[in-house]
């Protein structure tokens, strides 16, 4: 009963599916008996797809048919060894939790060190802004260029460096994690496994476009986690500790007025909600929070020393958390869109598609029966066309 299993429904292609698809393309091409492989592909196509006139007789590879073939190959593969796609998904899952954990811990640790106050030396506003806001703004700009595609030509991806790193990570995840399983598999499958990674290295320009996006999105997610940890520590410190904030400089060119202009300019995104004295310190508060070491902070008033924390918290949220969140979402969306651009009309896909549609000849030899005109025991050839 033909064409009953394949229903022509559209299925989502995940990155693991693409990795497995590439693997099975190499696996079928590297078999010792290519004719047998072609016959199996043709038989599967005839059994499940050929009655569909629109998909079965098209000259262009159909993604739905290829996805059905992939599912068939995965079912035939069994559990004798982990597939590259599953190993990749496992690695991305581990990276997700690792980056999330590291990001939160880093945000907590860095913010806690910057908010250290011993009652003598106030929290340095300039140092906090430079580390927690300035560095993140620069990093966000670089990430924007990278995700937008402009920076892909600047990183060593074209030289294969990035994919070599991915290859090492994937190979480690597949071999180290499943060492006992892989050691028991057939030599042929092990050779195919190794040749698959060599294929990715040779085709790094195409493969990198798919493999790099999960890494970029996880890096941005780590930035979001960093800011969440930083904001949480900042809020808890302000609520349950008596902190003092101040600014100081050795440069005579930096005056109270220039610091006030800087604070007002930086507060433009939220100044229409929280104005002077709320969202950022007033000129008088800036004057009253300047630290001169030989005078100490004994003469400074507490309202002036605490006037900076709303500004620092809002700056961390607006210039740190929001950009990293938007970059994270953007990287995830672009990665998913990239999957829809997989080249199903590549040479390897065209070769598989021709295997589906190319008839094969089955030649066998049989004996004539007793009623045949030929001599008893003579052999004759029987040719059937599929």
C-alpha positions as CSV (number, residue, x, y, z in Angstrom):
1,X,0.0,0.0,0.0
2,X,1.9,3.0,-1.3
3,X,2.1,6.6,-0.1
4,X,0.1,6.0,3.1
5,X,2.9,6.6,5.5
6,X,4.0,9.9,4.0
7,X,1.2,12.4,4.5
8,X,2.9,15.5,3.1
9,X,2.6,17.4,6.3
10,X,5.0,20.1,7.0
11,X,7.4,19.4,9.8
12,X,9.7,21.7,11.6
13,X,13.4,21.3,10.9
14,X,15.5,21.7,14.0
15,X,19.3,22.2,14.1
16,X,19.6,18.6,15.4
17,X,17.6,17.4,12.3
18,X,19.9,19.2,9.9
19,X,23.0,17.8,11.6
20,X,21.5,14.3,11.5
21,X,20.5,14.8,7.9
22,X,24.0,15.8,6.9
23,X,25.3,12.7,8.7
24,X,22.9,10.3,6.9
25,X,23.8,11.9,3.5
26,X,27.4,11.0,4.2
27,X,26.5,7.7,5.6
28,X,24.5,6.6,2.5
29,X,27.2,7.9,0.2
30,X,30.0,6.1,2.0
31,X,28.5,2.6,2.0
32,X,30.6,-0.1,0.4
33,X,27.8,-1.0,-2.0
34,X,26.4,2.2,-3.6
35,X,24.0,0.2,-5.7
36,X,22.5,-1.4,-2.7
37,X,22.1,2.0,-1.1
38,X,20.5,3.5,-4.1
39,X,18.1,0.5,-4.3
40,X,17.1,1.0,-0.7
41,X,16.4,4.7,-1.2
42,X,14.4,4.0,-4.4
43,X,12.4,1.2,-2.6
44,X,11.6,3.6,0.3
45,X,10.6,6.3,-2.1
46,X,8.3,4.0,-4.1
47,X,6.7,2.6,-0.9
48,X,5.9,5.9,0.8
49,X,6.1,8.8,-1.7
50,X,5.9,7.9,-5.3
51,X,2.1,8.0,-5.6
52,X,2.1,11.8,-4.7
53,X,2.3,13.4,-8.2
54,X,3.3,16.8,-7.0
55,X,6.1,15.7,-4.7
56,X,7.1,12.4,-6.1
57,X,7.8,13.6,-9.7
58,X,9.3,17.0,-9.0
59,X,12.8,17.7,-10.2
60,X,13.6,19.7,-7.1
61,X,14.1,18.0,-3.7
62,X,11.1,18.4,-1.5
63,X,11.9,19.2,2.2
64,X,8.8,17.2,3.4
65,X,10.0,14.1,1.6
66,X,13.5,14.6,2.9
67,X,12.3,15.0,6.5
68,X,10.3,11.8,6.1
69,X,13.4,10.0,4.8
70,X,15.4,11.4,7.7
71,X,12.8,10.0,10.2
72,X,13.0,6.6,8.4
73,X,16.8,6.7,8.7
74,X,16.7,7.5,12.4
75,X,14.3,4.6,13.0
76,X,16.6,2.3,11.1
77,X,19.7,3.6,12.9
78,X,18.4,2.4,16.3
79,X,20.3,3.2,19.5
80,X,23.6,1.5,18.7
81,X,25.4,4.9,18.9
82,X,24.4,8.5,19.5
83,X,23.6,10.5,16.5
84,X,25.5,13.8,15.9
85,X,22.2,15.8,16.2
86,X,21.4,14.4,19.6
87,X,24.9,15.0,20.8
88,X,24.7,18.6,19.6
89,X,21.4,19.1,21.3
90,X,22.8,17.7,24.5
91,X,25.8,20.0,24.3
92,X,23.6,23.0,23.7
93,X,21.4,22.0,26.7
94,X,24.5,21.8,28.9
95,X,25.8,25.2,27.6
96,X,22.4,26.7,28.4
97,X,22.6,25.8,32.1
98,X,26.3,26.5,32.3
99,X,26.0,30.0,30.8
100,X,23.0,30.7,32.9
101,X,24.8,29.7,36.1
102,X,28.0,31.5,35.2
103,X,26.2,34.6,34.2
104,X,24.2,34.9,37.4
105,X,27.2,34.2,39.6
106,X,29.3,36.7,37.6
107,X,26.7,39.4,38.0
108,X,26.4,38.7,41.7
109,X,30.2,38.6,42.3
110,X,31.1,41.7,40.2
111,X,28.3,43.9,41.6
112,X,29.0,42.8,45.2
113,X,32.6,43.8,44.8
114,X,31.7,47.2,43.4
115,X,29.2,47.9,46.1
116,X,31.6,47.2,48.9
117,X,31.4,50.0,51.5
118,X,33.3,49.9,54.8
119,X,31.9,53.2,56.2
120,X,35.0,55.2,55.1
121,X,35.3,54.9,51.3
122,X,31.9,55.3,49.5
123,X,31.0,53.3,46.4
124,X,32.8,54.8,43.4
125,X,30.1,55.9,40.9
126,X,32.6,56.3,38.0
127,X,34.0,52.8,38.6
128,X,30.5,51.3,38.8
129,X,29.4,53.0,35.6
130,X,32.6,52.1,33.7
131,X,32.5,48.4,34.6
132,X,28.8,47.6,34.8
133,X,27.5,50.0,32.1
134,X,30.4,51.1,29.9
135,X,31.8,47.6,29.2
136,X,28.3,46.3,28.5
137,X,27.5,49.1,26.0
138,X,30.7,48.2,24.1
139,X,29.9,44.5,24.2
140,X,26.3,45.1,23.1
141,X,27.6,47.1,20.1
142,X,30.0,44.4,19.1
143,X,27.2,41.8,19.5
144,X,24.9,43.9,17.4
145,X,27.4,44.0,14.5
146,X,27.9,40.3,14.8
147,X,24.3,39.3,14.9
148,X,23.4,41.8,12.1
149,X,25.9,39.9,9.9
150,X,28.4,42.7,9.5
151,X,30.8,41.2,12.0
152,X,30.7,37.6,10.5
153,X,33.4,38.6,8.1
154,X,35.6,40.0,10.9
155,X,35.7,37.0,13.1
156,X,37.8,34.0,12.1
157,X,34.8,31.9,11.1
158,X,35.9,31.9,7.5
159,X,39.2,30.5,8.5
160,X,37.5,27.6,10.1
161,X,38.6,28.5,13.6
162,X,35.0,28.7,15.0
163,X,34.0,25.5,13.5
164,X,37.1,23.8,14.8
165,X,36.1,24.9,18.3
166,X,32.6,23.5,17.7
167,X,34.1,20.3,16.3
168,X,36.2,19.9,19.4
169,X,33.2,20.5,21.7
170,X,30.9,18.2,19.7
171,X,33.5,15.5,19.4
172,X,34.2,15.6,23.1
173,X,30.5,15.6,23.9
174,X,29.9,12.6,21.6
175,X,32.9,10.5,22.4
176,X,33.6,11.2,26.0
177,X,30.0,11.1,27.1
178,X,29.2,7.9,25.2
179,X,32.7,6.3,25.2
180,X,31.4,2.9,26.3
181,X,28.7,2.9,23.6
182,X,30.9,4.1,20.7
183,X,33.6,1.6,21.6
184,X,31.2,-1.2,20.8
185,X,29.9,0.1,17.4
186,X,30.9,-1.3,14.1
187,X,34.0,0.1,12.5
188,X,32.1,1.3,9.4
189,X,29.8,3.5,11.5
190,X,32.7,4.9,13.5
191,X,34.5,5.8,10.2
192,X,31.3,7.5,9.0
193,X,31.1,9.4,12.3
194,X,34.6,10.7,12.0
195,X,34.1,11.6,8.3
196,X,31.0,13.6,9.2
197,X,33.0,16.0,11.3
198,X,35.7,16.3,8.7
199,X,33.0,17.1,6.2
200,X,31.8,19.9,8.5
201,X,35.3,21.3,8.7
202,X,35.6,21.3,4.9
203,X,32.2,22.9,4.5
204,X,32.7,25.4,7.4
205,X,31.3,28.4,5.4
206,X,27.9,26.7,5.1
207,X,27.8,24.8,8.3
208,X,29.0,27.7,10.4
209,X,25.9,29.7,9.5
210,X,23.8,27.1,11.3
211,X,26.1,26.1,14.2
212,X,27.1,29.6,15.2
213,X,23.6,30.8,16.1
214,X,22.9,28.6,19.1
215,X,26.3,29.7,20.5
216,X,25.6,33.4,19.9
217,X,22.2,33.1,21.5
218,X,23.6,31.4,24.6
219,X,26.2,34.1,25.0
220,X,23.6,36.8,24.9
221,X,21.5,34.8,27.4
222,X,24.5,34.7,29.7
223,X,24.6,38.5,29.4
224,X,20.9,38.7,30.5
225,X,21.6,36.4,33.4
226,X,24.6,38.6,34.4
227,X,22.4,41.6,34.5
228,X,19.6,39.8,36.4
229,X,22.2,38.8,39.1
230,X,23.6,42.3,39.2
231,X,20.2,44.0,39.5
232,X,19.1,41.5,42.2
233,X,22.2,42.2,44.3
234,X,21.9,45.9,43.8
235,X,18.3,46.0,45.0
236,X,19.0,43.8,48.0
237,X,22.1,45.9,49.0
238,X,20.2,49.1,48.8
239,X,17.3,47.7,50.8
240,X,19.3,46.0,53.6
241,X,22.5,47.9,53.7
242,X,23.5,51.5,54.4
243,X,25.4,52.4,51.3
244,X,27.0,55.7,50.3
245,X,27.8,56.7,46.8
246,X,30.3,59.3,45.7
247,X,32.5,60.4,42.8
248,X,36.1,61.7,42.8
249,X,38.7,62.6,40.2
250,X,42.2,64.0,40.0
251,X,41.5,65.8,36.8
252,X,40.9,69.6,37.2
253,X,39.0,69.6,33.9
254,X,36.2,67.5,35.4
255,X,33.9,69.8,37.4
256,X,30.6,69.5,39.1
257,X,28.9,70.9,36.1
258,X,30.4,68.4,33.6
259,X,29.3,65.5,35.9
260,X,25.8,67.0,36.0
261,X,25.7,67.2,32.2
262,X,26.8,63.6,32.0
263,X,24.2,62.4,34.4
264,X,21.4,64.4,32.7
265,X,22.4,63.1,29.2
266,X,22.7,59.5,30.4
267,X,19.2,59.8,32.0
268,X,17.4,60.8,28.9
269,X,15.6,57.5,28.4
270,X,13.9,57.7,31.8
271,X,14.1,61.4,32.6
272,X,10.5,61.9,31.4
273,X,9.3,59.5,34.1
274,X,11.8,60.2,36.9
275,X,13.3,63.6,36.6
276,X,16.0,65.5,38.5
277,X,16.4,64.4,42.1
278,X,14.6,61.1,41.4
279,X,16.0,59.4,38.3
280,X,19.3,61.2,38.5
281,X,21.0,63.5,41.1
282,X,20.5,67.2,41.0
283,X,23.4,69.6,40.7
284,X,23.4,70.3,44.4
285,X,23.4,66.5,45.2
286,X,26.3,66.0,42.8
287,X,28.3,68.8,44.5
288,X,27.4,67.2,47.9
289,X,28.6,63.7,46.9
290,X,32.1,64.7,45.6
291,X,34.8,62.9,47.6
292,X,38.0,64.7,48.5
293,X,40.3,62.2,50.3
294,X,42.0,64.7,52.6
295,X,38.6,65.9,53.9
296,X,36.9,62.5,54.2
297,X,33.1,62.0,54.1
298,X,32.4,63.3,57.6
299,X,31.2,66.7,56.3
300,X,29.0,65.2,53.6
301,X,25.3,64.8,54.1
302,X,23.6,61.4,53.8
303,X,20.8,62.5,51.3
304,X,23.6,63.5,48.8
305,X,25.5,60.3,49.3
306,X,22.4,58.1,48.6
307,X,21.1,60.2,45.7
308,X,23.1,58.1,43.1
309,X,21.6,54.7,43.6
310,X,18.4,55.3,41.5
311,X,20.6,56.6,38.6
312,X,22.9,53.6,38.8
313,X,20.1,51.0,39.0
314,X,18.2,52.6,36.0
315,X,21.4,52.8,34.0
316,X,22.1,49.1,34.7
317,X,18.6,48.2,33.6
318,X,18.4,50.4,30.5
319,X,21.9,50.1,29.2
320,X,22.6,46.6,30.4
321,X,19.6,44.4,30.8
322,X,17.4,45.7,28.0
323,X,20.0,45.6,25.2
324,X,21.2,42.1,26.1
325,X,17.6,40.9,26.3
326,X,16.8,42.3,22.8
327,X,20.0,40.9,21.4
328,X,19.2,37.5,22.9
329,X,15.7,37.4,21.3
330,X,17.2,38.7,18.0
331,X,19.8,36.0,18.0
332,X,17.2,33.3,18.7
333,X,14.9,34.6,15.9
334,X,17.7,34.8,13.4
335,X,18.9,31.4,14.2
336,X,15.4,30.0,13.6
337,X,15.2,31.9,10.3
338,X,18.6,30.5,9.2
339,X,17.2,27.0,9.6
340,X,14.5,27.8,7.0
341,X,17.3,28.7,4.5
342,X,18.9,25.3,4.5
343,X,20.1,24.6,1.0
344,X,17.9,21.6,0.1
345,X,19.0,22.1,-3.5
346,X,22.6,21.4,-2.8
347,X,24.6,18.8,-4.7
348,X,24.2,16.2,-2.0
349,X,20.5,16.6,-1.7
350,X,20.1,16.5,-5.5
351,X,22.1,13.3,-5.5
352,X,19.8,11.7,-3.0
353,X,16.7,13.0,-4.9
354,X,18.0,11.3,-8.1
355,X,18.4,8.1,-6.2
356,X,14.8,8.3,-5.2
357,X,13.6,8.8,-8.8
358,X,16.1,6.7,-10.8
359,X,14.8,3.3,-11.8
360,X,17.0,0.3,-11.1
361,X,17.4,-3.0,-12.9
362,X,17.2,-6.3,-10.9
363,X,19.0,-9.0,-12.8
364,X,18.6,-12.6,-11.6
365,X,19.3,-16.1,-13.0
366,X,16.9,-18.9,-12.9
367,X,16.6,-22.5,-14.2
368,X,14.2,-23.4,-17.1
369,X,11.5,-25.7,-16.0
370,X,10.9,-29.1,-17.5
371,X,8.4,-27.7,-20.1
372,X,11.0,-25.3,-21.5
373,X,12.4,-25.9,-24.9
374,X,15.9,-25.4,-23.5
375,X,18.0,-28.2,-22.2
376,X,17.3,-29.2,-18.6
377,X,19.5,-27.5,-16.2
378,X,20.2,-24.5,-18.5
379,X,20.2,-21.1,-16.9
380,X,18.4,-17.9,-18.2
381,X,18.6,-14.3,-17.2
382,X,15.6,-12.5,-15.9
383,X,15.6,-8.7,-16.0
384,X,13.0,-6.7,-14.1
385,X,12.7,-2.9,-14.1
386,X,11.5,-1.0,-11.1
